[in-house]
Amino acid sequence: MNAPAPTPSTAPATPRAPSVWRSQLGTYLGLFAVLAGMVALFSSLSEYFWSAETFVTIANEIPALAVMAVGMTFVLIIAGIDLSVGSVMALAAATSAAAILQWGWSVPAAAALALATGLVCGTITGAISVAWRLPSFIVSLGMLEAVRGSAYLVTDSRTQYVGDAISWLAAPFFGGISVAFLLAVALVVIAQLVLTRTVFGRCVVGIGTNEEAMRLAGVDPRPIRITVFAVTGLLAGLAGLMQSARLEAADPNAGSGMELQVIAAVVIGGTSLMGGRGSVVTTAFGVLIIAVLEAGLAQIGASEPSKRIITGSVIVAAVIIDTLRQRRAKV
Amino acid sequence: MPRTTDPATQPLLSVEGVGKDYTATVLDGVTLALNAGEVLALTGENGAGKSTLSKIVCGLESATRGSLRLAGQPYVPTSRRDAERQGVRMVMQELGLVSTLTVAENLLMGRLPHRAGWLQRDALHTAAHAQLAKIGLQHIDPATPVSALGIGQQQMVEIARNLQDDTRILILDEPTAMLTPRETNYLFEQITRLTARGVAIVYVSHRLEELRRIADRVAVLRDGRMVDVRPMAGLSEDDLVQRMVGRSVNDLEHRPRRVAGPVVMRVDGIGRADVVQNVSLELRAGEVFGIAGLVGSGRTELLRLLFGADRADRGEVTLHEEIKPNQPTALDTQAQAATKIEANNVPPVLRRLARGFASPLQAIAAGVGLVTEDRKSQGLLLAQPIRVNATLSDLGSIASGGWLQRAKENALVQGFVRTLRIRCQSPEQPVGQLSGGNQQKVVFARWLHRPVRVLMLDEPTRGVDVGARAELYGELDRMAGEGRALLMVSSDLRELMAMADRIGVMSAGRLVAVFERGEWTEQSLLAAAFSDTTGRSAAAGDASPSSPRPSATA
């Protein structure tokens, strides 16, 4: 990435000049260590965990979570939150299923409809919260209900079986890995570049850090806020497609409660709920940590209650560690 | 015990060599004795250290140096509550009321009458009513939510809250700023009653006329030092102003006026509600227009209106076309060219904007920039590196097709760090870690590479140490020399007198006077700044006879 900038001649050259890249590297290594530790732990607890099969399964399960987490990272960086992603995912899957089954649309058209559904939902959330200056928490909470209701309406409250029309998205493609997984990886890379290398990304971080300062610097925060929510909706729509490809069905209950899992992944990755700080790459680590934890606990036969207790503890522990690390870095 | 004196003559509070350092020293070697039953006026210019001293006494800040004694005993308040327990209370300028609770609940906060946790509403309202009656507010229903009161009444409630029986010292920080004359009279009556009971009052105010009415002695702070403590009787307002100012004259104050170029921006009757009232002025290329005035006189608000950060509700801003002098080689020909243009006429109008700019975005696009007063909350992204902060208002110039060109950005920022001598470890250092002066340089950097024709600066040297100040002045000089028009607000008159070519003085939302370089004196500027609050006209030099103060002490 970026080379450490040479110290200018007038400034006293101190060897511990921090560079963005080096401080990020520390974060990456830390998250990788946590992930590796979990893999090692589960491998020692269960003889079946350390196998290609496990990892392929995990890889094919996470794309929906991952793409929504990418969008959520941007939302949290602008100090917002979007609780509606799980519902939007279900509605997108539902509309595409309805388009294929009831209206006889072609698969690409139905897929485009799913994406458009997500985009519209996200834009509504963003536009309402910007236009009336409402907290996105409240607006997206309303959307969570309304969109879920719409999903029931579209599916007649029944799971719609779409069959294998779009299952290619989730089908093994290369060494058992699905197209969806590769797409998610590509999105993580692109989103990270957008965040760190574009004017848009710079504005997103700036708005999350100090919106008034950005406004006085001549940046209108409103379109940027709306765009972030719109893109998050779009990605939730894509997640809906991935989900219905994998399950070959659109379930109106799909993704209920998933918004919390998405937020947990982003926060475990070290993105601040207060805004201004975050990274898509670390979010990807957060997604992997959640997925490995889930798969691992299932493998060692943990009961559902203990699974949830452990997952909850891991989320809080991860945030404590990250907060301590940040505080130390500030001194 | 050292220094134990006869209790009859022993001061209630003695302040001994107290100093306070933040990044800079704001208070140094302040020694003061406060006697029971007196009203001591504490006065001085903005930033002289009045508030800091008050906050130290009431436990909100701790002194860096020196010591305090309360009735002869060492007094080290650890918090405001601790100070209040010892009978030292302060009525703050910023209201400390909880606006969603009722008047009664606010008045008795912390000692609400209850039985097993259940509020005794009758007892609460009776006690609150008695408290309100003390200050002539018996017409206020104690059950009214504070948010339903006007700001003046809120201020009175705040004062009532601090009129507790156990009060030994009461500090009033600009208590009448929002009061009507009648409310002020109630307050003064109450002060008289308190002093008769032996309570010592510290009355912090700019309002010289009030000080003459109420105070027994006056203490004047200047630049964090106590310069004078003397009886109020026989002091005229001019004497007081003299004592508040009384500085040696700076060399820069005698420099020649810069040669003003053509008019760049013209402001006609701009205003917003009663905060800024119909201000008109002309900014010329290459000139520094200073704005003086007390805090709250509408200076900051004026700049925000001109920048589009707030929307004006009346008036007009006119931008004029830029006229480039024909590349003169020697300085004197440039001066000649400039005077010729000035003598000629006003350049053609480029744009006329009713009610000024609609947004900062529009202002910046038109070449108008603002360095905000509070750089931490409005100017900077503290957690972000210098690099990000310096390029914030001109991302377009370091990007192509929306992608940032990191190499271009690094080169640009390194140039800033070099030319502005920003002291840092690297451009990647978070701005929050820099000193005040270096932070301000980063804000300046943002406007350096843009074609900014009008740059407005609000308190550009606040919180900046002396050395870095000189560098910032040099930078302002350079910007003016490049033909930019600078509009600079400052509470530091000496700074304005050194930097500005013209100084406009604001008072109560109006631009009450504009002085040319050479025409002003510190006294005339201060007189204009105080004109609206003291009831004197800006032009009138001498003090009007003030009303006799109520007989307070026996």
Interface residues (C-beta under 8 A of the other chain):
Chain A: N2 P4 A5 P6 T7 P8 S9 T10 A11 P12 T14 R16 A17 P18 S19 V20 R197 T198 V199 F200 R202 C203 V205 G206 T209 N210 E212 A213 M214 R215 L216 A217 G218 V219 D220 G276 R277
Chain B: F307 A309 S359 P360 L361 A363 I364 A365 L370 T372 S377 Q378 G379 L380 L381 L382 A383 Q384 P385 R387 V388 L392 S393 L395 G396 A399 G402 W403 L404 R406 N410 V413 Q414 V417 R418 R421 I422 R423 C424 Q425 S426 P427 E428 Q429 R446
